[in-house]
Amino acid sequence: MPAPVSWSFEDAFHHATGGLALVGLDGRWLEANDAACDLLGRTRGHLVGRSLFGACELEDALALMRRIAAVVDHGLQAFAQELRLPRLDGSQSWLRLSCSTIPDADGAPAYLAVSLVDVTAQREACAERDAFYDLCPDPLVIATQDGFIVRANAAWEAALGWSTADMRATPFLDFVHPDDRERTAAEVARIRAGEGTPRFRNRYRTRSGGHRWLEWQTRLGEDGRIYAISRDVTEQQQAMLIFDAEMQRRRQRLDEAEQRLGVHVNNTPLAVVEFDERLRVRRWSPRAEALFGWSEEEVIGDRPDQWRFIHEDDADAVATAMLSLVTGEAPSQVMRNRNYTRDGAVVHCEWFHSAVFDDDGALLSLLAFAQDISARVHAEAEAAEREALFRATFEQAPVGIVHVDVDGRLLRVNQTFCDFVGHPAEWLVEMGIRAVSHAEDVDAELGLLRQVLDGRIDRYEMRKRYVHRDGRLLWGQLTVSLRRDDDGQPLHFIAVVEDIAATVQAETALRRAHDELEQRVAERTRELESANRTLAVEVEQRREAEGALRESEVRMRAILENSHDAFIAMDEAGCVVEWNRSAEAIFGWRRAEVVGRPLNAFIVPDRFQSLHGESMAARYLAGGGSRVLDQRLELPARHRNGHEFPVEVTVNLVRLGGRHLFTAFLHDISERVAAERQLRESEARLRTITDNVPAMIAHVGPDLRFRFANSAYCEWFDRSDDIAGLHVRDVIGEEGYARALPQIERAQSGQRGALDRMRLQPDGSERHSHVVLIPDATSLADGAFGFFVAAHDVTTHKHIAQVMEQRALRDELTGLPNRAAWMQAMEERIVEGAPDAAVMFLDLDDFKQVNDAHGHEVGDAVLREFAVRLRRCVRGTDFVARLAGDEFVVLLQGAGDMAAVATRVAQSITAAMDAPFEIGALRLPMAGSIGVALQEGSGCDGQHLLRAADTAMYAAKRDRAAPRYRLVGVDAVAAPAA
């Protein structure tokens, strides 16, 4: 048989893996196993005999005292308590003490058997959860299934004004808007059935009496409670209502526009054909029926291969154009092609195509306008024939013909003149007429040209010398006239050059043989013949010029008739003399109805008739109408049906001999005016929204100039005026610009930037802001992006953080730095290569007896007094802190004999303890024990010195003989030595 196992309760107690301890009813540690010592961060020697109450927080100590009193007074057999206990390494742990009463032989409570469990991780997790719960910017609630909210975070109270206590007293359905309660109750039933609520909106009553819209996301927890997170969407809901109303209004306007479009389609003089996304005929206007002969019922739904009105010779061109429209390559285009009518006739049409696509690029419809241009095509053919005839005449004329513009540039030249001077036409056009003119004749000709331009003469003739390509001198008879447009403005000069070399030679011979009368007569005859030929050429040229003028008039009339703008002309009496088709379409009056009648009676609104009693022509002729000529004006106009609409008007004056003709181009700008009004309203709404947002918002262009800034942004920089257009440097200053420039460059390269700014107020206080720079992808110039600026005032957050940091590092009882501050100072001051240092560990002797005899208020007063005396005994560079209870520490640093410095400070503290502590009417004699650990060499860490000083303090406490302090030396590797 195996040998029996030898065991004892003591071995089991000390070697147990869980923390076990025995605590007296006075709160002193009686015994603790190794696991308990590890949890408490102290040795068994440091624990046994010391009070558990002095090692934990005051609040936890009082709760433990009440539990132990219940054991003594009421026979409590067991209880559990969670305590906060600091360790020597500066950390703090949460321990759960499960206590059982151990009775003595008489059955009376003798001591407590304690099981210790480290619950620090659970406590920290709960603290983090509660922190996130309270710091969440969205309202969070926990509710029971019977309809009561049992917990709500701070954001809930901020949004609605109701606290958790308010909500617990009343079912949450009572806070829901009456119109939303039925929906909310149904949603709660769904949640109870295990269905989540991804996005549910309802209205909750606020404490102030109003209602806020909340959007919920909920789920049913394992504990049977409802967990919900909400978001305040009141402004979003209101915006949606406004948006729905706006969309309804726009749909109504769209329907009205569709009706108006139908009226225009039916009344327009153009044939209107609409095709669907598959190019089937969807609309066939009455004008299309009249032009092509097929009725709407005959063509609606026809596919491209069924179109009967396309000429077979133009089918490929039409197919190519349709393909470019459908693919979006050319979403709008104008083309000409031949079409068939129902009776087989061929008509020439000009088609205006426009394709409409959806957001995904798919074709929605194709709209086409067609007009019969058969007459125009025939006229153009005739014009081309006349142009060819003119060109043949121009090139084959026996005299040189040159066209020169009013700036002296040569426009065209015929071959006869090229042969005359020996240069090709291209060279003459590039070099100009002066390149072949004799220098001595240029000034004389320029004088004559000026007279023609000024209107003093209609034409001139002169003999002019030219220089041939081979250098020969040529003589030509030059005849020059000026061609003007219908308004009398100069177009170009027409020069006819006849080679008169023979004439010149004959004249020379005549001068030499002036005595031979017959020869003079012969020469004179030749001159007369030459003059007759010149006259014949001039007559022919004038006839050709008159034909060109008539052709130009026809072309101009065709342009005006097909202009998209209304063209109106009136005489000096204010009566209409011209009224094109666009004017008929815009104002509703036919040309025959208005020509010869006063213009004011047709287009001027009734409310302005009194201001237009006298026609504009009469006012101009009287000397008062020049302000409106050659100006782009926006004026109200009246349609035939009486409605008013805005037009853009340009009025010009044409002088025809002694008469005056006033011409005007008018353009309907109703859509543009509406768009500008909507833009202004949108900008005003945007300005109102951004000025009321609790943030600083601005927009900066690629040139680093502000384009927009809300009022909060301007107020931050003490600017009452609008900063739009100012450079960023001029607003934030040179220093601020230099600090922000790296982040500005990031934003201009397309990356987000962020920085913190501090601004000193006039009263000396500081204001802090967090600034985010967001690139604007729609604003790009020269490779640099514009960007949005969003800034928030974080002054309050900075202040709270500073206060919290100060509280976290300060002992509230004595005002000294606490354990956390001490640990931070040790890390910062005791580093490699730092000056010599010493750590002092101080403890008040028999301090527990003061608490037991006089109470904790007296004990706290003793600690405060000791802290005051301790500060007086150290140097200004020394660091003093309270670790816990009656434990204090001092960090000494400096060059020189650190042992001598520490001895003087210890002696000063001991002397300061000699005087009794006067607490109210009490005079309490107190004493303390001091342990000093001296750094010897480099490399010692602060924890090593602290543990050595703690051990030295207990050595001094055990040795009751003076002095009451003990010094030990500590190096980087050796253990402390007494």
Buried (B, 14 or more C-beta within 10 A) or exposed (E): EEEEEEEEEEEEBBEBEEBBBBBBBEBBBBBBBBBBBEBBBBBBEBBBEBBBBBBBBEEBBEBBEEBBEEBEEEEBEEBEBBBBBBBBEBEBBBBBBBBEBEEEEEEEBBBBBBBBBBBBEEBEEEEEEEEEBEEBEBBBBBBBEEBBBEBBBBBBBEBBBBEBEBBBEEBBBEBBBEEBBEBBEEBBEBBEEEEEBEEBBBBBBBEEEEBBBBBBBBBBEEEEBBBBBBBBBBEBBEEEEEEEEEEEEEEEEEEEEEEEEEEEBEEBEBBBBBBBBEBBBBBBBBBBBEBBBBEEEBBEEBEBEEBBBBBEEBBEBBEEBBEBBBEEEEBEBEBEBBBBBEEEEEBBBBBBBBBEBEEEEEBEBBBBBBBBBBEBBEBBEEBEEBEEEBEEBBEEBEBBBBBBEBEEEBEBBBBBBBEBBBBEBEBBBEEEBEEBBBEEBEEEBEEBBEEBEEEEBEBBBEEBBBBEEEEEEBBBBBBBBBBEEEEEEBBBBBBBBBBBEEBBEBBEEBEEEEEEEEBBEEBEEBBEEBEEBBEEBBEEBEEBEEEBEEBBEEEEEBEBBBBEBBBBBBBBEBBBBBBBBBBBBBBBBEBEBBBEBBBBBBBBBEEBEEEBEEBBBBBBEEEEBEEBEEEEEEBEBBBBEEEBBBBBBBBBBEEEEEEBBBBBBBBBBEEEBEEEEEEEEEEEEEEEEBEEEEBBBBBBBBEBBBBBBBBBBBEBBEBEEEBEEBBBBBBBEEEBBEBBEEBBEBBBEBBEBBBEBEBEEEEEEEBBBBBBBBBBEEBBEEEBBBBBBBBBBBBEEBEEEEEEEEEEBBBEBBEBBBBBBBBBBBEEBBEEEEEBBBBBBBBBBEBBEBBEEBEBEBBBBBBBBBBEBBBEBBEEEBBBBBBBBBBBBBBBBBEEEBBEBBBEBBBBBBEBBEEEBEBEEBEBEBBBBBBBBBBBEEEBBBBBBBBBBBBBBBBBBEEEEEEBBBBBBBBEEEEBEE
